[in-house]
Amino acid sequence: MIKAMPCKPLVAVWMALLSTCRICGNLEMGEHVAKLVLELEPENSVGYGLLSNIYAVAHNKDICEYVEQQRKDRGVKKEPVTPGLT
C-alpha cells in the first residue's frame, strides 16, 4: 500500500508501519522499515526504540542491546513519553 502511494511517504507513515511491525512481531519487515526510518531521520530516537522493542519481543537480547548502543554512539537521546499519549 505504501509503495502504491502517489507521493513519497513521510517518515510518519514509515513509523506507523514500524510500530505495527512491533505490535505484530514482524521482525523481517520491521528490520526493513527501521532501516528506511533511520536513513530518513537518524536523530529520531523513536525508530531505534521501536526496532529495539521488536528484537526484545523476538527474544534477541544481543541485537536489542546493539541497537540501543548504536543509538547512544550516534548521540541520539531518548525522548520522554508524554503520559496519556501512549
Backbone bond lengths (Angstrom), bond angles and torsions (degrees), N, CA, C in turn:
res aa  C-N    CA-C-N  psi(-1)  N-CA   C-N-CA  omega(-1)  CA-C   N-CA-C  phi
1 M - - - 1.427 - - 1.534 111.14 -
2 I 1.326 116.86 -41.71 1.463 120.08 -179.72 1.523 110.68 -66.07
3 K 1.323 116.90 -40.71 1.462 120.29 179.02 1.526 112.02 -64.31
4 A 1.328 117.34 -25.77 1.463 121.62 -178.83 1.532 112.80 -84.40
5 M 1.324 117.47 -3.82 1.463 119.90 -179.37 1.530 109.63 -63.36
6 P 1.337 117.58 142.23 1.462 120.48 -178.44 1.530 113.78 -72.60
7 C 1.323 116.96 -14.23 1.463 120.20 178.42 1.531 108.78 -128.38
8 K 1.306 115.33 165.89 1.466 120.68 178.58 1.530 108.92 -67.18
9 P 1.341 118.09 126.53 1.463 120.06 -177.05 1.531 112.17 -68.88
10 L 1.319 115.06 142.30 1.459 121.17 174.89 1.526 109.61 -71.08
11 V 1.309 116.05 161.79 1.462 119.95 179.97 1.527 110.70 -60.33
12 A 1.332 117.87 -28.75 1.468 120.68 179.42 1.531 111.54 -61.45
13 V 1.315 116.82 -33.76 1.472 120.50 177.76 1.526 109.59 -66.45
14 W 1.326 115.98 -44.99 1.467 120.04 179.36 1.531 111.00 -66.11
15 M 1.345 116.66 -36.15 1.472 120.06 178.72 1.530 110.37 -65.24
16 A 1.336 116.05 -38.86 1.467 119.27 178.19 1.530 110.04 -62.72
17 L 1.331 116.76 -42.59 1.461 120.13 178.07 1.530 110.71 -65.86
18 L 1.321 117.24 -39.93 1.470 121.00 178.52 1.525 110.39 -63.21
19 S 1.316 116.48 -40.49 1.457 120.38 177.19 1.526 110.96 -63.50
20 T 1.313 116.61 -39.40 1.464 121.13 177.04 1.526 110.84 -64.76
21 C 1.321 116.41 -39.24 1.472 120.06 176.66 1.520 110.51 -60.16
22 R 1.339 116.20 -39.29 1.462 120.41 178.72 1.520 109.84 -64.27
23 I 1.324 116.63 -46.39 1.468 121.11 -178.39 1.524 110.96 -63.03
24 C 1.320 116.28 -41.40 1.474 121.17 -176.88 1.526 113.17 -86.26
25 G 1.334 116.76 -10.66 1.459 119.95 -179.63 1.517 113.54 73.34
26 N 1.339 117.03 28.40 1.462 121.09 -179.07 1.533 109.13 -87.83
27 L 1.318 115.57 89.60 1.459 122.18 -175.61 1.520 112.66 -63.87
28 E 1.313 117.01 -46.21 1.470 120.96 -176.00 1.536 111.49 -61.79
29 M 1.315 117.01 -49.97 1.458 119.47 179.78 1.528 110.09 -68.73
30 G 1.329 116.74 -36.90 1.462 121.08 178.84 1.515 112.24 -58.92
31 E 1.326 116.49 -42.01 1.466 120.18 177.84 1.532 110.94 -62.43
32 H 1.319 115.91 -44.02 1.466 120.67 -179.20 1.535 110.93 -64.09
33 V 1.314 116.29 -47.13 1.467 120.68 -178.17 1.529 110.45 -67.91
34 A 1.332 117.44 -39.40 1.470 120.40 178.95 1.526 110.69 -61.13
35 K 1.317 117.08 -38.49 1.462 120.14 177.74 1.527 110.09 -59.60
36 L 1.331 116.95 -44.41 1.466 120.96 178.14 1.529 111.25 -63.31
37 V 1.331 116.45 -45.15 1.468 121.65 -179.01 1.528 110.36 -61.25
38 L 1.334 116.52 -45.97 1.460 120.14 -177.08 1.521 112.10 -71.60
39 E 1.331 118.14 -24.42 1.461 120.57 173.62 1.528 110.53 -73.50
40 L 1.335 116.48 -38.50 1.464 121.21 -178.86 1.524 112.30 -74.13
41 E 1.326 116.69 -41.26 1.465 121.64 -178.14 1.529 110.61 -138.87
42 P 1.324 117.19 75.51 1.467 119.61 -177.19 1.529 114.11 -66.06
43 E 1.327 117.22 -15.42 1.466 120.74 -179.20 1.530 112.34 -92.22
44 N 1.330 117.42 -1.51 1.455 122.12 -177.79 1.533 109.64 -88.70
45 S 1.311 116.36 115.43 1.466 120.72 -175.56 1.523 113.46 -70.05
46 V 1.314 117.57 -20.63 1.464 120.83 -176.64 1.524 111.57 -62.98
47 G 1.320 117.54 -40.43 1.460 120.94 178.59 1.519 111.94 -59.82
48 Y 1.332 116.14 -43.85 1.465 120.51 177.81 1.532 110.35 -63.45
49 G 1.331 115.85 -43.61 1.462 120.21 -178.48 1.511 112.71 -62.93
50 L 1.338 116.35 -44.37 1.461 119.45 179.57 1.522 111.47 -64.66
51 L 1.331 116.48 -43.27 1.466 119.23 178.86 1.524 110.83 -64.31
52 S 1.311 116.84 -42.31 1.460 120.91 177.66 1.526 110.79 -60.15
53 N 1.333 116.43 -41.30 1.475 120.40 178.60 1.519 111.99 -66.05
54 I 1.328 117.25 -36.32 1.466 120.67 177.30 1.531 109.64 -60.49
55 Y 1.330 116.21 -44.61 1.468 119.73 178.71 1.527 111.25 -67.49
56 A 1.322 117.18 -36.55 1.461 120.23 178.77 1.527 110.63 -63.01
57 V 1.324 116.70 -43.74 1.466 121.13 178.50 1.525 110.70 -63.23
58 A 1.348 115.82 -34.18 1.469 120.80 179.62 1.531 111.73 -81.41
59 H 1.331 116.91 6.36 1.463 123.51 179.08 1.531 112.02 60.44
60 N 1.323 116.04 37.13 1.461 121.06 177.62 1.517 108.11 -112.66
61 K 1.315 115.44 76.67 1.461 122.62 -173.61 1.531 112.09 -62.76
62 D 1.321 117.36 -37.88 1.466 119.97 -177.70 1.522 111.99 -62.48
63 I 1.324 117.62 -45.55 1.463 119.90 -179.49 1.527 109.73 -73.19
64 C 1.312 117.72 -33.82 1.458 122.18 175.28 1.533 109.55 -57.05
65 E 1.314 116.64 -47.84 1.463 121.71 178.41 1.527 111.24 -66.48
66 Y 1.323 117.52 -35.60 1.462 121.99 178.06 1.534 110.78 -62.20
67 V 1.338 116.55 -44.10 1.465 121.02 179.21 1.530 109.58 -61.99
68 E 1.313 117.23 -44.21 1.464 120.83 178.42 1.530 111.26 -62.79
69 Q 1.333 116.81 -38.82 1.463 120.11 178.24 1.527 111.06 -66.63
70 Q 1.337 116.91 -38.23 1.465 120.76 176.79 1.529 110.18 -60.62
71 R 1.325 116.02 -42.88 1.465 120.97 178.59 1.521 109.98 -59.22
72 K 1.318 116.44 -47.28 1.465 121.03 -179.41 1.519 111.30 -65.49
73 D 1.344 116.95 -43.66 1.463 120.86 -179.51 1.525 112.03 -61.22
74 R 1.317 116.37 -30.81 1.467 121.03 -179.91 1.526 112.05 -87.24
75 G 1.327 116.39 2.05 1.463 120.93 177.11 1.513 114.40 74.37
76 V 1.329 116.94 21.94 1.468 120.81 -179.17 1.522 107.95 -90.52
77 K 1.315 115.72 121.71 1.459 120.87 179.89 1.520 110.25 -93.38
78 K 1.332 115.52 146.83 1.461 120.61 177.57 1.521 108.93 -67.82
79 E 1.331 115.52 140.09 1.453 121.41 176.63 1.520 108.53 -89.98
80 P 1.345 117.56 136.44 1.465 118.54 178.47 1.525 111.03 -67.28
81 V 1.321 115.19 145.93 1.458 121.63 178.99 1.521 108.02 -87.93
82 T 1.310 116.53 130.70 1.457 121.49 178.80 1.526 108.92 -82.30
83 P 1.333 118.43 123.91 1.477 120.31 -179.69 1.526 110.71 -57.36
84 G 1.315 114.74 139.81 1.459 120.86 177.15 1.521 113.47 88.39
85 L 1.325 117.88 -6.21 1.452 120.69 -179.66 1.513 112.24 -111.23
86 T 1.307 118.58 11.36 1.455 120.71 -179.55 1.486 111.83 -94.78
